């Protein structure tokens, strides 16, 4: 028997979709992702990018404070260690994601810890195949697989993730460890300039490291960076190594000239990578329309419709602009309502 709703992905968009569709008695089935080494290395394990962060200060409803009692009473027993690890400074990324997951489960959402690796959108109902070989039919599908940040690939970079290495200035820039300290941003496009400009509100200095002698950013954005009193552009340079200690996290970076290969070290308490994101859409094999950046294209304004009727997209997999937890959750709600109304119109 075909599922009414299958949700692929388990970030804020996926769990918001699950909460709304389960409350609507649509009995959603969520494929949250597989616990594989490949997913670990590329940052696509269950619970999405937010589970890879530390403090989350900008998700409404979770002000700074001790949530340990709440976490103990709300999370399942096998996740009680999160309450023991709670830093009493508000909610962390893993805590927030586990709470969303539990909320969806409370309303009857079913979960498969597995990846979808193939889709057939020509069939009705749609046909899905998982990594474990499970075959599922579905009348509607909500794709919420997100997008992963691109990193430089340095071993030292991986070592200090969440200890000063970040790919989201808006998420992390205001944290105490970065305030009034020198910070590094790597990149040369509009996103990198936006990150540097945002971080300059909190940092003493922002070093913008770019491998060429001219920014790729639009002229107005590039001029903004060049003229900003707290942004210092380090031209013709690449990062050779992120520097730090286990106790302090990031303490700086060693950079290498692209002109003469000389090196020097910069002191910094934060290292922000702004070299783009990759949407997690490989499993679709081109069966949905994408934009020029590879993100799923919404075909109707203010709707989560895709190029295939009955398939909806939510969160960062269809958002190359905002990429925030709250916007992802919002479009997850929208996709759930779109799916519910589609099913009702079809009499399913």
N, C-alpha and C positions, 0 to 999 in steps of 0.2 A: 504494500500500500504506500502510495506516495506521501511524503511529508508535505504539510502545508507551507512551512517555512524552514529553510536551512540557512543558517548564518555561518559565514566563513570568516574567522578572525575573532580575536578575544581581547582587543584593546577597549578603550572607552566606547567607541562606536559599536562594537560587537555586543558588549554587555548591555548598553542602553537599548539596542534593538531587541535583545533577548528579554529584557525586563518588560518592555512595552508589548511585544508579541505574546509573551507568556501570560501577562495580565489580561490580554484580549482572548485568552483560551485558544490560541493557535498552536500551542505545544511545540515551540521551536526546538530544533536540534542545532547545537553549536559545535562546529569543528574548531577547536581552540588552538590547534597546532600540535605538532609532534615534538616529543622531548628527544631530539636528535642532536648529534654533534654539529652537523651542518647548520641547523637552526641556531645553536648556541654561538657559533663563530660569526654568523652574519647578523645576530641580534634579532632573530625572529622566533624566539621561544614563546610559549603561551603567555598571555597577559600583556603582550605588546611592549612598546618602547617605554611606557611609564614605569613598568616594573624594573627598568634598568636605571632609574633615577633614585635620588635620595629624597630630601625634603620637597614637598609640593606646597608652595605658599599661595598659589593663585587659583586653586580650585575652590569655588564658593562653598561655604558650609563647613570648612575645616580650618578655623583660626588656630593660631599657635596655642599650645596647651597640652596637658597630659591626657592622652586618649587611651591609656593602657587598660582601664576598667572597661571602657566601651569596646575595645578590640577583643578583650577576653570574652565578653558576653556575646559578641556579634560574629566572630570568625569561627569556623569549624575547629574541632579539637585538634586536628592534625596541622593546623596553622597557628596554634597557640604560641609558638615560639616568636611570632611577630610581636605579640604583646610584651614578651620578655625583652625583646630587642628594642622596643619603642624608645625613642630618644626624648619624649616628652616636649617636643617642639612643634607639634602639629602633626599632620599626616605625611607619611612617606609614600613614594610611588608604589612599592609592593603592597603596602597596607591598603591603599586606595583601590588598587586593582582587585585584591582579594575580597574587599568589601563589595565591590560591584559584582563580582562573580557569585558571591554568596547570596546577594540580593536577587540575582536572576534565578539561582537554584531554588530559593525560597518560593518562587512562583511556579515552579515546575519545569524550568528549562532543563533539557537533557544535554549532556556534554560528551563529546568524543575527543580524546586527546590524540588527535591525528591530523594530518595535512590532507587537503584536497589537492590531487595532482593532475586531474583531468576533468574536463567539463564537456557536456554535449548539450548545447543550447538549441540545436535543431529539433531534438526530440521534445515531445510534450506528453507527460511531465519531463522536466529537465533530468538529465542523468549525470551523476557525479561519481568519481572514483577516488578513493583515498589511498594514501601511501601504504596502508596495511592491506589494501585489496578490497575494502568494503565498498559496495555499490549501493548508491542511494538515489531515489527518485524524489523530485521536489516540484511543487507547483510554483513556488517563488523562491528566489535566492537573494540574500543580502550579502554583498561582498564588503567586508570590513577588515581587510588584511593589512592596511596601513602602508607606511613607507619607512624605510630605514635610512638613517643618516649615513652619508659617505664619510669614511675616515681615511687617514693617510696610510694606514696599514703598518705603522710602526709598533714593534713589541712594547716599547716604553709607553706609547699612547694607550694601548690596551691595559697596561698595568695600572694606570692612574685614572681610568674611567671612574667617575663618581668621586674621585679624590682630587678634583681640579680640572680634569678633562671633561668637556661637555660639547654637545652639538646644538645647544639651544640656549641662547643668551636670555630670551624672554623667560624661559623656565627657571634658569639658575642664576642669572646675573646679579640679582639683588640679595643673594645669600650672604651671610656675614663674612665668610672666608674671602669674598671678592671685593668687599667694600674698602675703598681708599687704598687699594693695592694695584700695582701694575698688572695688566692682563694682556694676553696674546690672542689675536684672531688670525686665522689662516684662511686666505681666499682673496679673490679680487673682483668678484661680481657684485651685483646689487645686494644679494643676501649678506655677503661679508661686510659691506659698508653699513648696512642696516644693523647688523650685529655689533659692529664697532661703535656706531653712533649710540645705540642703546646702552652698551656697557660703559660708555664714557660718562653716563649719569652717575655711576657708582665708583668707577675706577679712578686711580690717581693718573694713570697713563694707559692708553691702549696702543699696543704695537700691532699694526696691520701688516702681516707678512705676505708678500706677493712675489711670485717667481719671475715676473716680467718688470719692465720699466714703465708700464702704463696699465691702469686698472681696466678690467673688462666691464665694469659697471657703467651704467648710463652716465652721460656727461654731467647731469645735475647731481647725481649721487656721488660721482667721483670728486667733483669740486667740493662737495660738502665734507668729504673725508679729508681732502688736502687742506682745507681751510680750518678744520676743527682744531682748536687749541690743545685738546687732550688726546688727539689721534696722531701717532707718529707712524708714517708708512715706511716699512723696511723693504726697499725695492730689490729686485733681482736676487731673491733669497728663497730658500726652501728649508724646511725643518729637518734637521739631521737626527735629533733625539729630544724627547721630552725629559726634562730633568726633575728629580724629586726624591723623596724619602718615604718610607712606610709611615713614619710618624707624622710628617707634614704634608704629604701628598705632593702636588706639583709645586716646584720652586722656580721653574724657569724652562728654558729650551736652548738647545744648541742649534744655531742656524748656519747654513752654508751658502755661500755666494754662488749664483749661477754664472757669474762672469769669470771669476778666477779660482773658485772652489776654496777660498779662505773661509774660516769658521770663526764664530764668536758666540758668546753666551748672553742671553737676556734673562734678567730676574723677573719672575712673574708668579703670582699665586693661582692663576687660572689660564687654561689653554682651551680656546674655543675654535672648533673646526667648522668652517662655513663653505664647504665645497660641494654642496648639493645633497639631494636625497634620491633614493631609488625606490619607486613604488613597488610593492610586492604583488606583481601581476604576472609573473612568468608562467604560472599554472594555467592562465587563461589562454595562452598560446595564440594571442591576437584575435580572439573570438568576440571581443567587445571593442568599440571605438575608443581610442585613446587620444589625448591631446599631444602636442609636439614634445612634451616632456615625459610622455609615457604614463600619465595618470588617466584613470578612467574618466571619460567625458560624460557629464550630465547633459542629456539631450533636451531637457525642458527647464527653463528658469524656475528657480525656487522649488524644484522637485529633485528627488534622487533617482530619477529614471535614467536608465542606460540605453544603449542602442538595441537591446533585446527586451521586448516587452515581458514583464514579470521578473526581470533581474534588476536589482537596485544596488547602489553603491553608497557607502557611508564612511566618513572619517578621512584620514590622510591619504587613502588610496585614490580619492577623488579630489583632494585639496592640496594644491601645490603653493598655496598662499598663506593661510593662517597656521595650520599644523599645530593646533593647541588641543589639549585634552578636552576642554569644555566645548570647543566647536565640533570636535569629533563626536562627543556624546550627543550634542544637539542634532547632528545629521543622522546619528543612529536612531534617535527618536523619530525623525522625519521618515527614514527608510522603513521603519516599523509601521508607521501610519500609512505610508504609500502601499506597502505590501498588504496590509489589512484591507484597505479600500479596493485594491486590485482583486483580491480574493472574493470580496463581497460582490463586486461587479460581475465576476465570473460565476457566481453562485457556488463557490467552493467552500 
